[in-house]
Amino acid sequence: MADLFTEKVLSAVASVKHLPREQIAADSALQELGFDSLDTTVLLFELEKQFQISIPDEAVRSVRTVGDVVTGVARIIAGASRDPETSAGEP
């Protein structure tokens, strides 16, 4: 499951920057892939839509690599599944 999850995130990164998926690894720096703030925002919206989650603004500030994105999204999903009273899509 983790491999499929990671692959989905890596594919989303590739899609946003129109790069071949093979060029992207978990340790790839977003800046080295050509991400600017707009690209990062587009990526986060794509991940929110794909995984039906809400990514808080403060979580974005520390994201530097693709691996950071994978870890952050996994934490949000894990937190949402443990808290049945909070919907991941609500603010």
N, C-alpha and C positions, 0 to 999 in steps of 0.2 A: 504493500500500500504506500509506504513512504517513497518508494522509487517512482510510482505513478504520480504521486502528489508533486514531487520534485520536478518530474518531467513536465507536468502541466505548467508549473511556474516558469521553468526555463523556456518552454514554448511560448508563453505569454511575453516574456522578455524579448525573445527573437521576433515575435510578431510586431510588437510596438516599434522596434528599431529596424524592421525589415532586414534582419540579418539571418544567415543560415543558422539553424539550431545548433549545428556542430561547432560553431564558433563561440558558444556560450557554455561556461562551466560555473559551478557554484562559487568558485573563488574569483570569478571575473568581477572587476570593479565596474560599477555602473558608469563612472566617468570615462573609463577607458573604452567602454562600449559606445560612447558618444551621447550618453543620457544628459539632458539638461533638466531644469525644474519642470518644464512642460511635459517632457517625455515621462518623467517620474510620476507626475499626476495622472497621465493617461494610463500608465501601467497600473497604478493603484486602483483606478476606476475599473479597469479590466479585471483585476484580481477580485475586487469586491463583487463584481457582477458574476464572475465565473464560480466563486466559492460561496456566494450569498452571505457575505460578511460585511462589517463596517470597520474600516481601518482608521483608528484615531490619528489626528494630525501629529500628536506628540511622538507616536511610534515611527513616523517617517523621518524624523530628524537624525536618527542614528544609523540609518540605512546607507551603507557604502558599497556593499557587494551584493551579488545575486544571492549568495548564501544568507546574507542578512534578511533579504526579502523572504526566502524560503522559511527561515526560522521564525520571523515575525508573523507571517501568515499562519504557520502551524500553531503558534502560541494562541493566536486569536481564535482559530478553529477549536482548539482544545478547550479554551476558556468558555467558548459559547456552548460547547457540548456538555460542560459540567454545570452550567447555570441555566436550568430549564425555564426559569422565570424571565430571563432576559433574551429577547430575540436579537440575533446578530444583525438584523437589518434595521433595528430601531436605534435612534440616537441615544 
